[in-house]
Amino acid sequence: MSLWVFTAQLRVRALSRLQIVQKHLMSTNASLEKEVHLAKSGCAGIITLNRPKALNALNLSMIRQIYPQLKKWEQDDEISLVIIKGAGGKAFCAGGDIRAVTEAGKVGDRLAEDFFKEEYILNNAVGNCRIPYIALIDGITMGGCKADDNFVLEEHMDKINRLFKTNSVEEILQNLKQDGSPFALQHLETLKKMSPTSMKITFQQLEEGATKNLSEVLVMEYRLSQACMRGHDFYEGVRAVLIDKDQSPKWKPATLEEVTEEYVKSCFKSLGSKELKL
């Protein structure tokens, strides 16, 4: 086979995939009865998240339907790509069903453990899928920004690297305060509202995650999810933002100084027999 013929075939395949993506981007159907609709269309496996009133948030039932189907499509010679999209037009996916997980965590229900475990197993399958996996994101993303707005930080990258490349969260806040620019002060005020515990855990998470592969990161994040479910601030954040909506969380501990290094380290420890296995 000549190089020209081979290149032409690649272009035809790419064009075919693009046409399939465009077709399904325009055909999102919110009238489907199931919470998730799984269908085969030509050479594509189509996943449609169908909880538009909940911004297509994933629940455990949906995860348990998507995972086995994804693994089947991955081995199907007739399937050359997987497309996932959200019904309703307002949101692709708002993430996990945090309300349900919160209620389960409060009463010690297994859902708080099973949801994150099976979600991360699905995430690992998506990340390691041997065929293209395409998310059709239409409408508003988390945070209320359009996709084009994600590049707004590019002009601040030098400042971001200088202010945030530190050895601790405390140093970041100090750098922002000393810089004094509108950009720095805006982010300083934002961080002051965040959970001190979550900020320290996240800082350590980013440090450790930089040297890990996807599977290792997911194991680490599962440990952190369970640590947060055992703590106070996860529930308080959900209360303030999603339930009472007063936007006034009362964090415990209330200051960075009160969050000990020992506690942060404990959140990263192995869960033993309950460890995530990928």
N, C-alpha and C positions, 0 to 999 in steps of 0.2 A: 504494500500500500504506500502510495507516495505521501510526502509530507503535506502537499496541498490538499489531497483528498481527506487525510486525517484531520487537518485543521478545519476543513469545511464541515466535517461531521460534528466536530466539537461545537462549531457555531450553530448548527441546526439544533443540537441538543439544548444549548443555552437559550436559543430563541424559543424553543418549545416550553422550557421551564418558565421563562419570563411570561409567556402567554397564559400559562396555567395560573401563575401568581396573580396576574392582572385580572383574570376572570373571577377568581375567588375573592379578590379584594373588593370587587363591585357587587358580590352576591351574598354578603353577610345577611343571614335570615334570623330575625329575632323571634319568629313564630314557632321554632322547634320546641317540642315538648320536654325533651330530656335536658338535664343540666349540662351535659356535654354530648355533642353529636359527633360520631366517628363514621367517616364514609370514605369510599375509594372512588376517585374520579380520574379516569385515564391512568396516567403513570404517577398520580399523586395520592397520598393519604391525607385526608382533610380532618383536622380537629377543630371543632367549633365550640368554644366556651359559651354556654347559654344561660347565664345568670345576669342579664342586663340590669335588673333592679338592684343587684348587689355589686354592680360594676365588674361582673364576671370573676369575682373572687373565687379562688380554688378552695374546694372543701375535700375532705378525705375520700368521699365517694367518687368524685371526679378523678382524683389522682389514681384510684384503684381501677378505674376504667381506662384511663389514658396509657398507663405504663405497659400493661400486657399487649395492648394494640400496637403501641410503638415498637415493641420488640418483635411482633409478628411482621409488621411492615418492613422492618429493617432486614428481614430474611426473605422477603417476597421479591422475586426477580422482576416482577411487573411494576414494582414501586421504585421510582428513582428520586423522589423527594417527599418530605412531609411538610404540610402547611398547617399552622395553628393560627386561629383568628378568634376575635370576640364578637358576639352578637350584640345588636342594639345600637352600635355607632357611637356611643358615648365614651366607652373605655375598652381597651384591649383586655387588660386583666389588672385588677387592683391588688394582686398578690394573694396571700393566703387569707382564709376566712378568720380574721383575728378575733372577731366577736365570739365565735364558737370556741376557739382555742382558749380564750380568756375565761369563759364560763366553765369550761372543762377543768382548767387549771385551778380554779378557785375551790372546786370540790374534790380534787384529786382524781379526776376521771382520766382514763388511759388515752383519751383523744389528744391530750397535751403532749404525750410522748409519741403516739403513733403518727400523728399528723406530720410533725417535723421529720420523723424518721423516713416515712414513705415519700414525703415531698423531696427530700435530699436524694433518695434513691432514684426518683424520677429525674431530678436535675442532673444526676450523674449519667443517666441513660441518654438524656438529651445532649449533654456535653460530649459524649463519646459515640454518638450515633454515626454509623458508617455512611449514611446518605445525608444530603443537605436537609437541614431543618430550618424552616423559614417562618418567622413570626410576622404576621401582617398587622402592623400597628397603625391604627387610624383613630383620629380624634385627639383627645387630651391625654397626656402622659401624667404619671404621678407627680404632683407638685404644681400642676396647672400650666406647664410650659409646653409650647409647641416644639416639635423635634428640632426645627432650625435654631431654636434658642439655646440648645445644648452647647453651641460653640461660643457662647458669649464670654466664657472664662478664658478663652485663648489669649486675649490681650493682656490678661493678668497673670499669665503663667510664671513669669520671672518673679513676681511678687509672691505668688503662692508658694513657689519652691523655697523662697527665702524665709517666709514667715512660718511655714508649716513643717519644714524639715528640721525637727528638734528631737530631743530625747524624752519629752513628756508633754502631757496636755497643759500643764501649768506654764511651760515655756511658750507654748503656742499662744495662750491668752496674754502672756506678758509681751510677746512680740507684736501682737495685734494692737495692744494698748500703746506701746511705744511708737509704733509706726504712725498712728494717728490719722491716716488717710480715710476718706469716706468708705472706701472698700474695706479697709481693715476694721474700722469701727462698726460697720454694718455686720460683719461676721463675728465680731466680738460680742455684740448684743445677742446675736442668734445663739452662739455657743453658751452664753450665760444662762439661757433658758433650758438648756438640755440637761438630762440626768447626769450628774457627776459620775455615777457608777458606769453608766453606758458609755460615756466618753472615754473613760480609762480602759474599759474592756475593748472598745472599738480601736483605740490607739494600739493596744497590744495585738489585737487581731490583725491589723494592717501590717504591723511589723513582722509577725510570724507568717502571715499568709503570703508575703512576698517571695518566700523561698519554697513554697509548697505547690504541688500540682493540684488539679481539680479535686480528685478523690480525697487527698489529704486535707484540703480546705474544707470540704463538706463534712468530714469527720470532726474537724475542729469546730465548725459552726454548729453542728448538732450538739456538741458538748455545751457550747455557749447558750444555745436555745433552752436547754434544760436548766442551766444555771439561772437564766433570766426567769424561767417559769417558777423557780424556787424562791425568787427574790420578791421585792416590793415594787420596784419602779416600772416594770412591764405593765402590771395591772393599773398602776396609777396613771401611766401615760395613756393607756387605752380609755380609762375613765374620763380623763381631761379632754381628750381629742374626739373620741367616738361616742361616748355615752352621755355624760353630762355636758360636754362641749363647752366647758367654761374656760378652756385653754389656760388653766392655772394649776398645773400639777404641783404636788408637795412631795419633793424627792426625799428619800431616806437612804443614805445620808444626804444632807443638804449641800455639802461642800466637797470640793475635790480633796481637801486635806484629810477629810474623814474617811475616804475610801482607801483602805490599806492595800499595800502591795501583796500581802498574804491573801487577801480576799480575791484580788484579781487573778492571781496565780491559781487559786482553787477552782476558778471557773473553767480553766483550760485542762484540768486533770481528766484522766481516763475515766470512763463510766463503767469500766469492768465488763460484766456480763451484759450490760445494757448499751455498750458501745455500738455506734453505727457501723454496720458491715456492708461494704460495697463489693 
